[in-house]
């Protein structure tokens, strides 16, 4: 999937995207490493902190309080930023945000913009807009820089190039850096990082504008908070004359004390670290006597449909602090990666947020891409009930007759049988005996008629030899 104006969605083609993902050996090799990386480190980090579960409760409550009083805290944040000499711009839509940022860059006569990783910038297709204005956006996060060279969108919200192998990165660098004098194909990770650092160093110095996202907007101080591991965000907002912060409305929180609580669960949930390498508070423009910092400080706050969620049963998704834990633990994401989801936000987060932002008509496939195992909810640092919210979209899809006819008819047949216990037991018993005719290999079927979509990529667990659950219960019951 390539980048396009308005971040063109291919969520409607989810089934085809999945087929391509499952057949991609490089992607499958990269995902195999992901499955045991982030999730295991998160488990270890949580175990080292006895109060981790209590902190999750506090983090949930902080976000709930902020959302319940969102208007107050957004206005308080704006008041503090203005008092510091900064500016706040309200963007109801993605088009408004693009226009505001474009005009700010043009006011500086900008030719290049040093960008730190921002999923909201992906959401509004900011890079394409800047390029149309003749302004070159330079992604300075290493993963984002790699996929920018490849003209690909991120496949993960904290590890945008996780879908790529080291060899693919090496080939990409050789292709794009050869004209800069780097004509040797590198094979070691440290060498690749050093080459990227050398190329990007001058980009930081040349940038006319720096643009970052924000993990949190602190109403108490008017600060935007950034959490990174590479330090590129600090260079992006310190060296240029203008710093633009792009954030969505739900990023605001009341106080620095609240930020401290959220930080304790954020890094542990995201990468399994006690804390990220860099936690930076940006509070207004450069002051008299400061040795560095931007002369101009602007915060662009995006709504883009989020305010419509407030007060509804879907409001809980706005608690998300973008740690990526849900996708790190999701068996579906672990099998297909992020691009298959077809829009900005992949995994369980995307399965809930994407239909909200671009419509269930376009993204109705995504809430169905779940086993409902509940792992996403069990690891979410702010306890978002993701399976419940996915179920909401499944119900809306069914109500609007967007579900395929075969699925609707299958559900109707299931409903008919399930409401008649005697018939249900007879049919399941018969099915059990029929399946036995096809044989079992170590308790699994490697192929079955009418189940090729399942057995093409995985074995189907065989029914137990003792019969159905009801049959076994009847035998063992006193």
N, C-alpha and C positions, 0 to 999 in steps of 0.2 A: 504494500500500500504506500503510495507516495503522498507528499504533502500537496495540498491544494487550498485555494482561497476558501475561507470559512471552515477549514479543517474538514474536508469532504469525508463523509462517513461511508464505510463499507460494511456496517453492522448488518445491513439487510442481506449481505452475502456471507453471513457467518458460517454456514455449512460448507461452502466452498473454501473459505479461509481455513477452516479446520482441516479439511482434506490436504491442503497444501502444507500446513504446519506439520501434520503427522508424517508427511512424506519427505520432509526436509531433514537430511541427516545432520547437517551442521547445527540446526536449531535443536534437534533432539539431544545432541551431544552437550550443548550449552545448558539446556534445561536440566539434564541429569546432574550437573554440578550444583545448580541452584537448589534442587530439592533437599540437599543435605548441608547446604551452606548457611543461609540466613536463618532457617528454622531451628537448626541445632544451636547456633550461637544465641538466638533469642531465648531458647529454653535455659541455657546455662546462665545467661545474664539475669533472668527472672529468679532462678533458684538462689543466686548469690545475694538477692535483696529480699529479706524476710517480709518487708512491708509492701511488696510489689502489688499484691491484690488490693490492698487498702488504697494505694496510690491510684490504681485504675478506677476505683470508686470515686475518689476525689476528682480525678481528671474528668470523668463523666459529669459529675455535678457542676464543675466549673464551666464546662461547655454548655450544659443545659441552662445554667443561670445567665450566661452571656447571650444565648439565643433568645431567652425569654425577655431580655432587656436590650435587644440588639440596637434599637434606635438610640437609646440613651448612650450606650458605649461608643457607637460610631460617631455621634455628635461630640462626645467628650474627647475622643481621639482627634477629631478634626480641630477642635478648639485648641488642644495642646500643640498640634503641628503648626497651626497658624501663629501661635504665640512664640514659637521657636524660629519663625521666619520661613517656614516651609509652606507648601501649597497642597491642597487636597482637591482632587477632581473626581466627580461621581459619574460613573459610566453605567447607565441602565442596560446597555447591550454590548455585545462584542464589537459591533461597528463603532459605537461611541468610544470604546476603549482604544481601538486602532486609530481612530481620528485624533483623539487627544494626544496619544503618544507620538503619532506622526508629526503633529503640529509642534509639540515640544522639541522634537529632534530638529525640525526645520528652523525653529527659532534660534538654535545654536549653530546653524549652518553645518549640521553633522553630516559626515561622510561615512563614519563607522560607529557602531554601537557595540560595546562589550556587554554581553548578556550572560548572566548567571542562570542556572537551570530554573525554569518556571513552567509548571504544567498549565497555569492559567494563560501564559503566553502561547502555549500550544493550542489551548482551547480556542483562542481568538484568532489563530493563524497570523500572529504578529510578524513573523519573519517574512512571509510573502508580501505583506503590506509594506514593510520597510523597503524591501527590494524594489517594489513598484515605484516607490518614491526616490529611488536612486541611492538609498542608504544601505550599507552592507552590515547586516547583523552578524556578529562573531560570537558563536557559542564558546564559552570558556571552561565549562565543566568538561572533563575529559570524555565522558561517555557521550554527552551531547555534541561535542566537537566531532567525534568519530561518526555519529549518525548524520550530522550535518554534511560532512564530506560525502557520505553515501546517499544523501537525499532521502533519508528514511525518517519516520517518526519514532519516538521512543517506544520501547516495548515494556517498560517498567517505570514506575513513578520515582524510584530512587536509584535505579541502576538502568539507565536508558538504553545501554548497549549490551545488556545481559544476554541477548539472543545471538551475539556474535562470538565466534571462536577467535583465538589468538591469531591463527593464520589469516583469517579474514581481515582482521585489523592490520596485520602486517602488509597485506596486499593493498589495502586502502591507503595506508600511509605512503607506500612506494609510488602508487599512482598519482597522488596529489602533492607529495612533497618533493618529487624528483625535480620539478622545475625550480625548487628552492635550493637545490644542491644536494639533497639527501637521496643519493642514487643506490644505496645499499639496502637490500631487504633485511630488516632486522627480525630476530626470532625470540629475543628475550624480552619479558614484560618491562623490566626496568629500562631497557634501551628504548623501547617504544614510548614509554612515559617521558623519558629525557628528551626525545625528539619532539614530542608534542609540546613540552614545556618551552623548548627553544623557539619553536614557531610562534607560540602564543605570547611569549614575553613582549615582543614588540607590538603586538596587537593591543595589549593593555596600555602601553605608553601612547599609542597613536589614537585611541578611542576618544571621540568627542563627547559621547554620552555613555553612561553606565546604567544598565537596567537589571534589576533583580526582582525576584519574588519576595515573599515573606512567609516564614512559618507562623508567626503571630504578629498581630498589631496590638500594642499595649496601650490601652486607653489612658491609664494613669499617667504615663510619661510622654505619650505621642511618639513612641519608638516603634520601629519595625525590627523584628528579630529574625536573624538568619542563622540556620544551623547547617554547617557543611563540613566536609572532611578534606577539601582540597585547598581552601583559602582563595579560590578564584573569585568568589563573591566579594571578598574584602577588597581585592584589587579592582574589581569592576565598579565598586561604589566609592572608592577613595581617590583614584587617580583622575578620572574625567571631571570636567567642570560641572556637569549636571548629573545627578543621580535620580533615576525614576524607579519608584517601587510600584510593582503591579501586584495587587492582591484582591481576593474576593471578599465579600462582606462578612462571611462567617469566620474569617481569620482573627477578628477582634476579640480580645479577652480583657478582663478588668484591670489586673494589677501585675506587677513584676513577681509578686509572691505566687500568683496563679501560674505564671510562666515557669517558675522554678519547679512546680509540681508536674506540669506537662512535659518539661524537658526530661524529667527523670524516667518517664515511661516512653518518651518518643524514641530516643536512641536505642534503648534496650529492645524495643519492639521492631525497630527498623533493621538495624545491623548487628544487634547483640552487643553494642558497646555500652560502657557505663555512661559515657557522654561522647558526643561528636567532637572532632578535633577543634573545630572553630564554632563558637557561639557569639554572634556579633549583634550589638544593639546600635541601630542607626537612629539618631535623634536630632533631626534637623540639619540644616546646611552648616558649612564651615563657619566658625565664630572668629572674631578678631583675636589674633594671637595664636590660632591653631596652625600647626605646621602643615597639615594636609587636610583633605576632605573636599567635598563638592561645594561650589559656590551656590548652586541651585538645587533644591530638594523638593521633589514632587511625588505625591502618593496618588495613584490611580486606583480607585476602589470599584470593582466590577460586581454587578448584580447578575445579569445574564440568566434570569429565571429563578434565582435562588430565593428571593423574597416571597415568591409564590408558594414555596414549600413551608414557610413559617406557619405554625398553627395547624398543620396537617399531620396525618399519621406518618408522613415521610420526613418530618423535620429531623429525626434522629440521624439521618445521613449527613447533616450539616455539622455534626460533632467531629467528623473525620479530620485527623491531623496529618494525613498523607504520609504515614509511616511505611506502608506497603506490606504490613504483616499479613493482611488477608490474602494477598496474592502469593506471598511466600509459602503459605501453608495450604493453598487451594489445589486439590488434585487435578482439577480441570485446567487451571492456569499452568500447572506443572507439566501438563501433557501437550498444550498447544501454544504456550507463550502469549505475549501481549498483543501482537499485531492481528491475530485472528479476531479479536473483539471489535476491530473495525473503526475505533474512534480513539479519543485521547486517553480515556481512563479504562484500563483493563481489569481483569479479575473480578472478584465479588464487588469491589467498589464500583467498577464500571457497570456491572450488571444492575446496580441500583441507580447510580447517578446518571448514566447515559440516557436511559429512557426519560428521566426527568428533564434533561437539558435539550434533547433533540427529538423526543417523542417516542412513545411506545410503538407507534406505527413503523418507525424506522429501526428501532433497537429492541423490538419485542423478543428476538431470539436470545438476547443476552441473559435475562433472568432464568431462562430454561437451561442455561449452560451451568448447571450446578447439581451436585449429588445430594445437596442438603445435609452433608455430613456434620455441619456446624463448626468445623475447625476455624473458619474465618471469625465467627463470633467469639469463640473461645480464646482467641489471641488478640482481639482488638483492644488496644489500650484504653479506649473510651467506651467500650462495651456496646458498640452498635449492633443491634439484632439483625444482621445482614440477611439471614435466611427469611425472617419475617418480612422484610422489606422487598426481597425478591418475590416472595409469595404474593405480595400486593400487586406487583406488576403482572404476574401470571394471571391473577384474577381480572385485572383491567384488560389484558389481552383477550381473555376468554369472553368477557362481557361485550367487547367491541367486535366480536366475530373475526378477530385477526388470526386466531389459531387455525392451522390447516384443517380442512374438512375431515381428513382421515383421523387426525388426533381427536377432534371433537366427537366423532362417531365412536372412536375407541373408548374415550372417557365415558360416553353415554352407556356403552355396553358394560364397562367396568362397574359403573354406578348401579345398573340394573342387577348385575350378579351379586355385588357386594351387599345389597340390601335384602338379599334372600339367602340366609346362612346355609340352609340345607343344600340349595343349588350350588353355592360357592364351594362347600366341602366336597360335593361330588365332582365338580369340574376340576378342582385342584388335585384331588386324588387321581383322577383320570390323566391329567397333565403329567403328574409325577410318574405314572406308569409308562406313558408314551415316551417321555424323555429317557427313561431307562433303556428303551429299545435302541437308542443311538449310542449307548455305551458311555463309560466314563473313563477319563484318563487322569489319574491322580486327583480325583474329585473335581475336575473341570472339563468343560467341553471346548475343544479347539475350533469346532465349526458346527453350526446348526442351521437347518433350513429356516428361512424367514428371519434369521437373526444375524445376517452377514454384516450389517452395519456395526454390530457389537463385536463379533468374533474376528473381524478383520484385523483389529488392533489389540484385542485382549481376549483372554479366555473367559468363558461364562461359568461361574460356580455351579456345580451340579447340585440338585436337591439331595438332601440327606437320605441315606438308605432306609432309615426307619419310617419314611413317609412324611406327610405334611406335619406342620406344627400341631394342628388340631388333632391329627391321628396320634401323634406321640403324647400329647397332653392327656388324651382320653385313656391311653394305656397306663400312664404313670399316676393318674389321679387316684387318690385313696377311694 
